């Protein structure tokens, strides 16, 4: 039994260390010569990478952040071979691994405890526990993004839908820890996006276009021209 406790603690610690891999910070410094936490929203995540450095920089950040959450939960599956751990305990340990991985992303030990919001890592981790719910949340996120063009709003609405989809799913709605976990995650996402909520209220939150309508492209070109003219006048 002591060995079981040691293994569980080790798995959770590994989940935190995986979550602490600061992909946005490392990619920004290695390939672009900047610390992404000093630019844009100062958030070490996919959205800020997209705003500051573009899709080419944001894509690998999202993939790596997703994978570190997915792997952190998936490796816990090995504990099912321990006769001291039943299915209910396995789910509880996976939930603990999700929290550890997301906590690692928000407070990464490898980057001075200054990370991101952990949305991509959370999506990867939930996918590792129960993919259908994660896919439904992603669908909500994508639709809201298409309509509003706000990544933060899409993330919060998708997070709030997480407990709804959990309660509607017969495979996981009987697991009280997972149901509680889904509500905690929804609250956590609202809390980590509190600055975005303030910017949304003021109407100054940055928009992200999956594809830019003609009017948005023209407005951006006009801003770029004005910026160029101001530089030339100086």
N, C-alpha and C positions, 0 to 999 in steps of 0.2 A: 504493500500500500504506500510506503514511503517513496518507493521508486515511481509510482503513479503520480503522486503529488509533485515530485521533482520534474517529471516529464511534462506535466500540465503547465507548471510555472515556466519551464523552458520554452514551451510552445508560445505562450503569451509574450514572453520576452522577445522571442524571434519575430513575432508579429509586430511588436513595437519597433524593432530595429529595421524591419522591412519597410514599415511606414515612414521611418525616419530618412529613407533615401531621398535626398532633395533633388529630384530629377530636374526641376525647373531652374534651380540655382546652379547646378553643375553644368547643364547644357548652356545656360546663358553665359556663364563665365568662360567655359571651354571654347565655344564656337562663336560667340558674339562679343566677348570681352566686357560684359556688363553683369552686374548683380541685379536680377529682375526685381528684387525687393526694394530697390531704390528708384524704380520707375513705375509709371502708370498708377495702378491702385496699390502698389507695393505688396501685392499678394503673390506668393510663389506657387502659382497654379496655371492651369491650361488657359483660362480666360485672359489673364493678364499677359501671358506669353503671346496669345493671339493678337491682343490689342497693340502690344509694344513691338513684337518681332515678327508677327505674321504666322500663317498656317504652317509653313515649313518648320518653324520652331515649336509650335504648339502641338502638332500631331504626335511626335515622339514623347512629349511630356505627358499627354493624356494616356497613351499606351502604357508607359512605364508606371504611372500612378495607378492606373486600373489594374495592371498585373500585380503590383506589390500588395494590393488589397486582396485580390483573388488568390494569390499564392499563400498569403498569411492565413487565410481560412482553409484552403484546400489541404495544407500540410497537417492540419488538425485531424483530418479524416483518418490518419494513421493510428490515432488513439482508439479506433473502433476495435482494434485487435487486442486491446487490453481488457481482460475479463472483468476488471473492476469498474469499467465505464460502460454504462448502458446508453441507449439512444437519447434519452432525455438529457443526460449529463453531457453527451457529445454536442448537442445543440447549444447548451449553456456555455460550453468551452469555446465553441465557434463564435458565439455572441461576444464573449470576452475578448477573443482575438480580433473581432471587428473593431471594438472600442480601442484596443491597443494599437492597431494599425492606423486608425484615424487620428488617435492622439499623437502617434509618431509623426504623422504628416503635419499636424498643426504645430507640434513642438518637437521638431527633429533634432536629435542629439548630434547629428553630423553637420548641422548648419546653425549652430548657436541658438537653438530652440525658437527660431523664427521661420515658420513655414506658411502653408496655405490653409484653405478652408476644408480640404479633405473630401470634396464631393466625388471626384473621380476614384479615389481610393475607396470610398464608401460604396460606390456603385460596383466596383470590382469585388469587394468583400461580400456584399449581399448576393451578387451573382454566384459566388462560391457556395452560399448557403441554399438559396432557392432561386434559380434563374428566371422562372416565369414572372415573379413579382418584380424583379429588377428590370425585365424587358417592358413590362407594363409602365413602370415609372419612367423609363427612358422614352417610351412613346409619348407620355404626357409632356415630358421635358421638351421633346422635339417639336411637338405641336405648339406649345406655348412660345417657344423660341421663334418659330416661323411667324406667329401672329404678332408678338410683342417686340421681338428683336432684343429682349433683355435676358441675358444668361442668368443673372441673379434671380429674377422673377421666375424663370422657368425652373431653376433649381429648387426654389422654395415651394412652389406649387407641386412639383414632382415629389418632394420630400413629404409634404402634407398628405399626398395621395398614398404614400407608402403604408401607413396604418390602415387605410381604407381597403386597399388591395389585400393586405394581410388578413383582415377580418373576413373578407369575402372568399378567401382561399381555404377550402376544406382540408388541405394538406398541412397547413401551418397554423390555422386559427385556433386549434386546440392546444397549441403550445403557449402557455401563459408567458414564459420568458420571452418568446419571440414577439408576441403581441406587445408586451411592455417595451421591448427593444425598439419596435417600429415607432411607437409614440415618442420615446426618448430621442430617437434619431430626428423625427420631425421637429421637435422642440430645439434640438441642437443646431439644425440647419437654419432655423429662424434666428437663433442667437448669433451664430457665426456670420450671418448676413445683415446684422443690425445696421452697419454703416451703409450697406447697399439700400436698405429700406429708407434710410434718411435721404440718400441721393435720389431715390425714386420719388419720394414725397416732394423734393425740391425741383424735380424734373431735369436733373443734371447727370443722371446715370448714363454711362456710355452704352451705345447700341452695337450689337453684332449682327451682321447680315449673312445668312447662309448663302444667299445670292443677292446682290445689290440691285434694287430697282433703278430705273434710269434717273429718276429724280434725285435719289441718294447719291448716285455716281456723279451727277452734275454738281451737286452741292459740295461734295468732297473735292472735286477738281477746282471749284471756285475758291474754296478755302486754301488749297495748295498754292494756287496762283497768287492770292493775296499774301500768303506767307512768304512766297518767293520775292514778290515785289517789295515787301517790307525789309527783307534781307538786303536786297540790292540798294535800297534807299539809304541804308545804314552804311 
